[in-house]
């Protein structure tokens, strides 16, 4: 969020400084570990309609945000595939009914397609005859989060954003509107903002990255699982990001044996070519989450805007939150926030229009 805001505000002609506790590589951040899938209908099974609308909004906005970048970013919009083994057919039927109901709630979403064995083989030839049924969710997508983070750094440099790496800050460091100070401070620190936003908690996730030349999935694929849905997100050059675990904990210790076995076994069950793949990385990270698992934007005091609680939907909803934040900065209110059922707390008096901004990532 911090990098997206810095780039967009710089494009609008504002002078922008960005302070980041980490490095340009953003190592150790939730944004680096994420799979960066853009799947509003698939995620509707576990979230609210407002978040689904944010995700649908982002599918149009991401190409617009990526097009001006000097560095290429892998972006794909080939839909999502959901498959299941026979023993999980009852859970798959329940999921199908839920997704169909959610389509009525958010009718702008493309309608899901039910696939038999032949339809599944046509949609994903590499899975031919491995599954008897599946669901295809048109229009959903993904991007390469690490390429995006790097491209935004290049774009900030190109636009003259003043970057301060390894510079942990809090909003209390600044006095917005005072001489020599920014007009706005935008706090996008995730769990780093827990000192100011005490309701934040971490939800742990574990993700494995595998290079598997023998696997050629064409789109993100989800496997219905008894405990949680496994996802496999194929990036470029046969790189696959596999995850699903969701543990109510701030623990950042290495991945557990149980989670690792479940992730790898599920991947192998989808395609045996993963057996000869190479594990490049096994990472853990905590998603910044508010009590209702929904994002929020609040103005804690004049000139300080806090954006947080993106939970497991960071890349899926970031463009929507970006557009809401830009509306707030430019007009003091946001019509988009009502469409997204987004919690806005803007009680603090609004300072004069921004001529300089400090984005804290």
C-alpha positions in Angstrom: 0.0 0.0 0.0 2.8 2.4 0.9 4.6 2.0 -2.5 1.4 2.2 -4.5 0.3 5.4 -2.7 3.8 6.9 -3.1 3.8 6.3 -6.9 0.3 7.5 -7.5 0.7 10.7 -5.4 4.0 11.4 -7.1 2.3 11.0 -10.5 -0.3 13.6 -9.3 2.6 16.0 -8.8 3.1 15.8 -5.0 6.4 15.7 -3.2 6.6 12.3 -1.5 8.9 10.8 1.1 8.6 7.1 2.0 10.0 5.7 5.2 10.4 1.9 5.3 11.7 -0.2 8.2 13.0 -2.7 5.7 15.0 -2.6 2.4 13.8 -2.1 -1.2 13.5 -5.9 -1.4 10.9 -5.9 1.3 12.2 -9.1 2.7 10.3 -10.5 5.6 7.1 -8.6 4.7 3.7 -10.2 4.1 3.7 -8.6 0.6 6.8 -10.6 -0.3 5.6 -13.9 1.0 2.1 -13.6 -0.6 0.9 -15.6 -3.6 -0.8 -12.4 -5.0 -3.9 -14.1 -6.4 -6.8 -11.8 -7.6 -9.7 -14.1 -7.0 -12.8 -12.3 -5.7 -15.3 -15.1 -6.3 -13.1 -17.8 -4.9 -12.4 -15.7 -1.8 -16.1 -14.9 -1.4 -16.4 -18.2 0.4 -14.6 -16.7 3.4 -15.2 -13.0 3.2 -17.8 -10.3 3.0 -19.4 -8.9 -0.2 -17.7 -5.5 0.2 -14.3 -7.2 0.0 -15.5 -9.2 -3.1 -16.5 -5.9 -4.7 -13.0 -4.5 -3.9 -11.5 -7.5 -5.6 -13.7 -7.1 -8.7 -12.8 -3.4 -8.9 -9.1 -4.4 -8.7 -9.3 -6.7 -11.7 -9.9 -3.7 -13.9 -7.5 -1.4 -12.0 -4.4 -3.6 -11.9 -3.7 -3.4 -15.6 -4.1 0.4 -15.4 -1.6 0.6 -12.5 0.9 -1.8 -14.2 0.9 -0.3 -17.7 2.9 2.9 -16.9 5.6 1.0 -14.9 9.1 1.0 -16.5 9.7 -2.6 -15.4 7.6 -5.6 -16.5 5.3 -7.3 -14.0 3.8 -10.7 -14.7 0.0 -10.3 -14.7 -2.5 -13.0 -15.8 -6.2 -13.1 -16.0 -7.0 -16.7 -17.0 -9.5 -17.5 -14.3 -9.3 -19.8 -11.3 -9.7 -23.6 -11.4 -11.1 -25.5 -8.4 -10.8 -29.3 -8.3 -11.4 -32.0 -5.7 -10.9 -35.7 -5.0 -13.9 -38.0 -4.8 -13.8 -38.2 -1.1 -14.2 -34.5 -0.8 -17.3 -34.3 -3.2 -19.7 -33.3 -0.4 -17.5 -30.4 0.6 -17.1 -29.4 -3.0 -20.9 -29.3 -3.4 -21.3 -27.1 -0.4 -18.7 -24.8 -1.8 -20.4 -24.7 -5.2 -23.7 -23.7 -3.6 -22.0 -21.0 -1.5 -20.2 -19.5 -4.6 -23.5 -19.5 -6.6 -25.3 -17.7 -3.8 -22.5 -15.2 -3.5 -22.8 -14.5 -7.3 -26.4 -13.3 -6.6 -25.1 -11.0 -3.9 -22.4 -9.5 -6.2 -24.0 -9.9 -9.6 -21.2 -8.1 -11.5 -19.0 -11.2 -11.0 -18.7 -13.6 -14.0 -20.7 -16.7 -13.5 -18.8 -19.9 -12.5 -18.7 -22.8 -14.9 -19.2 -26.4 -13.8 -16.8 -28.8 -15.6 -17.0 -32.5 -16.1 -14.0 -34.6 -16.8 -13.8 -33.6 -20.5 -14.4 -29.9 -19.8 -11.7 -30.1 -17.1 -9.2 -31.7 -19.6 -9.9 -28.9 -22.1 -9.5 -26.1 -19.5 -6.3 -27.6 -18.0 -4.9 -30.4 -20.2 -2.2 -31.2 -17.7 -4.9 -32.4 -15.3 -6.7 -34.5 -17.8 -8.3 -37.7 -16.3 -6.9 -36.8 -12.8 -10.2 -35.3 -11.6 -13.8 -36.1 -12.5 -15.2 -32.6 -11.9 -14.2 -29.1 -11.3 -15.2 -25.4 -11.3 -13.9 -22.7 -13.5 -14.1 -19.1 -12.3 -13.7 -16.8 -15.3 -11.9 -13.5 -15.1 -9.9 -14.0 -12.0 -6.2 -13.5 -12.1 -2.8 -13.2 -10.4 0.4 -11.2 -10.6 4.0 -11.6 -9.5 4.2 -9.8 -6.2 8.0 -9.7 -6.1 8.3 -8.2 -9.5 5.7 -5.6 -8.6 7.5 -4.6 -5.4 10.7 -4.2 -7.4 9.0 -2.3 -10.2 7.4 0.2 -7.7 10.9 0.9 -6.3 12.1 1.7 -9.8 9.1 3.9 -10.4 9.5 5.8 -7.2 13.1 6.6 -8.2 11.9 7.7 -11.7 9.3 10.0 -10.2 11.6 11.5 -7.6 10.1 10.0 -4.5 12.6 10.3 -1.7 13.1 6.9 -0.2 14.4 6.2 3.3 15.1 2.5 3.7 15.9 0.9 7.1 14.1 3.9 8.6 11.4 2.8 11.0 9.1 5.6 11.9 5.7 6.2 13.5 3.1 8.9 12.8 4.1 10.5 16.1 7.4 11.4 14.5 5.7 14.0 12.3 3.6 17.1 12.8 1.5 17.3 9.6 1.0 20.9 8.4 3.7 22.4 10.5 6.6 24.3 8.7 9.0 21.8 7.1 6.5 18.9 7.7 4.3 17.0 5.3 0.7 17.9 4.9 -0.2 14.2 5.2 1.3 11.1 6.8 -0.1 7.8 5.4 0.5 4.9 7.8 0.6 1.6 5.8 2.8 -0.4 8.2 0.6 -3.5 8.7 1.5 -5.1 11.9 4.2 -2.5 12.4 1.3 -0.1 13.4 0.1 -2.2 16.3 1.4 0.4 18.7 -1.1 2.9 17.3 -3.8 0.4 16.3 -4.1 -2.0 19.2 -6.8 -4.1 17.7 -4.5 -5.5 15.0 -3.4 -9.1 15.3 -1.3 -11.4 13.2 -2.7 -14.4 11.3 0.1 -16.7 10.4 0.5 -18.3 7.0 3.0 -20.7 5.5 4.0 -20.7 1.9 6.3 -22.9 -0.2 7.9 -21.9 -3.5 8.8 -24.7 -5.9 10.5 -24.9 -9.2 8.8 -27.8 -11.1 9.7 -28.0 -14.8 7.5 -31.1 -15.2 4.3 -29.1 -14.3 2.5 -26.8 -16.6 -0.6 -25.4 -14.9 -2.0 -22.5 -16.9 -3.8 -20.7 -14.0 -4.2 -20.6 -10.2 -5.7 -23.9 -9.1 -7.3 -24.6 -5.8 -7.8 -28.0 -4.2 -10.8 -28.6 -1.9 -9.3 -29.9 1.3 -10.9 -31.2 4.5 -9.2 -28.5 6.7 -8.6 -25.7 4.3 -8.4 -25.1 0.5 -4.9 -25.5 -0.9 -3.9 -23.1 -3.7 -1.3 -23.5 -6.3 -0.4 -20.3 -8.1 1.8 -20.8 -11.2 4.2 -17.9 -11.9 6.7 -17.6 -14.8 9.3 -20.2 -15.7 7.6 -23.1 -13.8 7.7 -21.4 -10.5 4.8 -22.3 -8.2 3.6 -20.7 -5.0 1.7 -23.1 -2.8 -0.1 -22.3 0.4 -3.3 -22.2 2.4 -2.5 -22.4 6.1 -4.2 -19.9 8.4 -3.2 -20.0 12.0 -4.3 -17.5 14.7 -0.9 -16.6 15.9 1.8 -13.9 15.7 4.4 -16.7 15.6 7.1 -16.2 12.9 9.0 -19.4 13.7 9.8 -21.8 10.8 7.0 -23.7 9.1 5.7 -26.8 11.0 6.2 -30.3 9.7 2.4 -30.8 9.6 1.8 -27.8 7.4 4.7 -28.6 5.1 3.6 -32.2 4.6 0.0 -31.1 3.9 1.1 -28.5 1.4 3.5 -30.7 -0.5 1.2 -33.8 -0.4 -1.7 -31.7 -1.8 0.5 -30.3 -4.6 1.6 -33.9 -5.5 -2.0 -35.1 -5.5 -2.9 -32.4 -8.0 0.1 -33.2 -10.3 2.8 -35.9 -9.8 5.3 -33.7 -11.6 5.8 -31.8 -8.3 7.6 -34.9 -6.9 10.7 -33.9 -8.9 10.4 -30.2 -8.2 12.9 -28.3 -6.1 11.9 -26.4 -3.0 13.3 -22.9 -3.4 11.8 -21.4 -0.2 9.6 -22.3 2.7 8.4 -19.1 4.3 6.2 -18.0 7.1 4.6 -14.6 7.7 1.7 -12.9 9.6 -1.1 -11.1 7.8 -2.2 -7.8 9.5 -5.8 -8.4 10.6 -8.5 -6.5 12.4 -11.1 -8.2 14.6 -13.7 -8.5 11.8 -11.1 -9.6 9.3 -12.0 -6.6 7.2 -9.8 -3.6 6.1 -10.3 -0.1 7.4 -9.1 3.4 6.9 -9.1 5.9 9.7 -7.9 9.4 10.4 -6.4 9.2 13.8 -5.6 13.0 14.0 -5.4 15.8 11.5 -3.1 14.9 8.6 -2.6 11.2 9.6 -4.4 8.6 7.6 -4.0 5.0 8.7 -4.7 2.1 6.2 -4.6 -1.4 7.6 -6.2 -4.8 8.1 -5.9 -6.1 4.6 -5.6 -9.7 6.0 -5.2 -12.4 3.3 -6.6 -10.1 0.5 -3.7 -7.6 0.2 -3.1 -7.7 -3.5 -6.7 -8.5 -4.3 -8.0 -5.3 -2.7 -5.0 -3.0 -2.7 -6.2 -1.0 -5.8 -9.6 -0.4 -4.2 -8.1 0.9 -1.0 -5.7 3.0 -3.1 -8.6 4.6 -4.9 -10.5 5.2 -1.7 -7.4 6.8 0.0 -6.9 9.1 -3.0 -10.5 10.2 -2.9 -10.1 11.0 0.8 -6.9 12.9 0.3 -8.3 14.9 -2.6 -11.9 15.5 -1.4 -12.1 14.6 2.3 -14.6 11.8 1.6 -15.1 8.7 -0.6 -18.1 7.5 -2.6 -16.2 4.3 -3.4 -16.0 3.4 0.3 -19.8 3.1 0.5 -19.8 0.7 -2.5 -17.1 -1.4 -0.8 -18.8 -1.3 2.7 -15.4 0.0 3.8 -15.0 1.2 7.4 -14.0 4.9 7.2 -13.3 6.9 10.4 -12.6 10.5 9.3 -13.7 12.4 12.3 -10.4 14.3 12.7 -10.4 17.7 11.0 -9.0 17.5 7.5 -5.8 19.6 6.7 -5.4 21.6 3.6 -4.9 19.8 0.3 -1.7 17.8 0.2 1.3 19.4 -1.4 3.6 16.9 0.3 3.0 13.5 1.7 5.0 11.0 3.8 4.0 7.4 3.2 5.0 5.0 5.9 5.2 1.4 4.6 
